[in-house]
C-alpha cells in the first residue's frame, strides 16, 4: 500500500460542495475507486480522471492510499462522513 497523502486532523479538512463531481469522487473513494471508475462516474478522459485524486481530493486534507490500483480515502479520527456543504 502506498500513502498518497498523510491527511490532516478533522478540524483542518476542507468542505466540498455536495452536488459537485469532487464530492462524487470523494464519496466513491471512501469505498475504493480506480481510475476507470472515476472515468465512468464523471465522464472525464483518462488523463483528467487519473489526476483527479491529486488535484481534487488530496488538497482537501484527507488521507489517501493506493493499493493495487485502488484509491481509498481514510477519514480522520472522530469523523464519520466527509464534510459537504
C-alpha positions in Angstrom: 0.0 0.0 0.0 1.3 3.4 -1.0 0.3 6.5 1.0 -0.5 9.3 -1.4 -1.4 11.8 1.3 -0.9 11.5 5.1 -4.1 13.5 5.8 -4.8 16.3 8.4 -6.8 16.4 11.6 -10.6 16.6 11.3 -10.7 20.3 12.1 -8.5 21.1 9.1 -10.5 19.2 6.5 -12.0 21.4 3.8 -15.7 21.1 2.8 -16.9 20.1 -0.6 -20.0 21.3 -2.4 -22.4 18.4 -2.0 -23.6 18.2 -5.7 -20.1 18.5 -7.3 -18.1 15.9 -9.1 -15.4 16.4 -6.5 -18.0 15.2 -3.9 -18.9 12.3 -6.1 -15.3 11.2 -6.4 -14.7 11.7 -2.6 -17.7 9.5 -1.7 -16.5 6.8 -4.2 -13.0 6.8 -2.7 -14.4 6.0 0.7 -15.3 2.6 -0.7 -12.3 2.3 -3.1 -12.1 3.5 -6.7 -9.9 3.0 -9.7 -9.1 5.5 -12.5 -11.6 3.6 -14.7 -14.3 4.1 -12.0 -13.6 7.8 -11.9 -13.9 7.9 -15.7 -17.3 6.2 -15.5 -18.5 8.5 -12.6 -17.5 11.7 -14.2 -17.4 11.2 -17.9 -13.8 12.5 -17.9 -11.0 11.4 -20.1 -8.4 9.1 -18.6 -5.8 11.9 -18.1 -8.3 14.0 -16.1 -9.6 11.0 -14.1 -6.1 9.9 -13.2 -5.1 13.3 -11.9 -8.4 13.8 -10.0 -7.1 12.3 -6.8 -4.0 14.6 -6.7 -5.8 17.8 -7.8 -9.2 17.4 -6.2 -9.1 15.1 -3.2 -5.6 15.4 -1.7 -5.9 19.2 -1.2 -9.0 18.7 0.9 -6.8 17.1 3.7 -8.0 13.5 3.7 -5.6 10.6 4.0 -5.4 8.9 0.6 -3.9 5.5 -0.1 -3.3 3.5 -3.3 -3.3 -0.3 -3.2 -3.2 -2.3 -6.4 -4.7 0.5 -8.5 -7.5 1.2 -6.0 -7.6 4.6 -4.3 -9.0 4.8 -0.8 -9.8 7.8 1.4 -9.4 7.4 5.2 -11.5 9.7 7.3 -9.6 11.4 10.3 -10.2 10.1 13.8 -13.6 11.2 15.1 -15.1 12.0 11.6 -18.0 9.8 10.4 -18.5 11.2 7.0 -16.9 13.7 4.6 -17.7 17.4 5.1 -20.2 18.5 2.4 -21.8 22.0 2.1 
